[in-house]
């Protein structure tokens, strides 16, 4: 019986790239879902940030945006490390 690779087993470059791309897409979808939940559930109160009044729901959205940016940059760095961006 032929099975897929074991957890510690290497799958080759093509399988690893497909896995990373799929995980990247899932991560961005989850960031978007979290952002939507923040927008719908947080109140419209204002909070003082660096001397300016800012809507309270924008603070966690900025944090999520920073995490999403970090995820995109990490994917680009991994593409460069692996020797190219696949023609994209």
Secondary structure, DSSP 8 states (H G I E B T S, - for coil): ------TTS---HHHHHHHHHHHHHHHHHHHHHHHHHHHHHS---EEEETTEEEEHHHHHHHHHHHHHHHHHHHHHHHHHHTT--TT-
